[in-house]
Amino acid sequence: MAMAASSAVAASCFTLASNAICSSNLGTSPGLVLRKSVFYCANAELKCRGRKASQFTRRVGSCSTARASAADVKTSEVAVGQATMDEIVPAVIVGAGRVGTALEKMGGGKDFVVRRGETIPADKPGPIIVCTRNDVLSSIIDSTPSNRREDLVFVQNGMLDPLLESKGLTATQVLVYFAVAKLGDPPTDGITDLNPEGLTAASGKWASAIAARLKSAGLSCKVLDPEEFKKPQLEKLIWICAFMLVGARHPGSTVGDVESKHRDELASLVEELAAAAESEKNIKFDSGVVDRLCAYARSVSHFPTAVKEFEWRNGFFYNISQRALADGLSDPCPTHTAWLKEVGAIKS
């Protein structure tokens, strides 16, 4: 019976490696699958110890085949990355911080970087990827040549739609779920145990170009149409608003602390904000919002918490509350409003 289990494990090892090759051919990173393949191979070998040599050889032979396939996948992945690199659309990158520098490195030296105080050129084609703080976005839009504004790409956290609408602008937006620890470091993809395919998404004119750039560095990126984009956009907004606010109620808390120690508080706030977002944007979230947001929190558990960039984050929901109260209705986000007052983000 033990040998049957070992055979199943070895077979799983080979199947996973084969699936990894298919993933690579589809342009997705097979790294997670390959790690699982090696794990299963090790288990198969351990289970084979103490068996007859011929039986052991047979089991290890399956794993060796899987490892050979995994090596082929690694070679294939490099080839796929190189092919994508050749197809990267040169961009103007505004900002040379952690994210801007990481994106510029993906461009193979073909990008034009605009640093603080410099002007966005009118004669450089391709996307204009804005990697700056939110509070300078309005001035960046205004300083962009009018014929190039439709090429702007925004990678910031928070709800940018009101700003873009006020400028009469339809632009590419990216929900960034990768992290860059410090300037010059390679980015780490924000995959989770519930979404191993990755969470980063882009929508708009240059969405496919952004996805190709990220995939050349082994990062995931979905390309969504504007309607599809709404739900993940709002889920990420809810994530940053809820986790930062609950963390602020418990000074010194990390994102991981909020997920593991204050989940009941978090869940009640997430559910409240999700209901408000659904009503405001006329959408319906897929079930499991709290679980998905907590899964992402576990992948970035070391992140600190603080309520900041209020206009772009919690301000979106506070404005919903203020409009309802001005119309003589009850506050749709009473917990959110009360906790904002508690942490001093708004006046009591």
Buried (B, 14 or more C-beta within 10 A) or exposed (E): EEBEEBBEBBBBBBEBBBBBBEBBEEBBBBBBBBEBBBEBBEBBBEBBEEBEEEBBEBBBEBBBBBBEBBEBBBEBBEEBBEEBBEEBBBBBBBBBBBBBBBBBBBBBEEBBBBEEEEEBBEEBEBBBBBBBEBEBBEEBBEEBEEEBBBBBBBBBBBBBEEBBEEBEBBBBBBBBBBBBEEEEEEBBBBBBEBBEEBBBBBBBBBBBBBBBBBBBBBBBBBBBEEEEBBBBBBBBBBBBBBBBBBBBBBEEBBBBBBBBBBBEBBBBBBBBBBEBBBEBEEBEBEEEBBEBBBBBBBBBBEBEBEBEBBBBBBBBBBBBBBEBEEEEEEBBBEBBBEBBEEBEBBEE
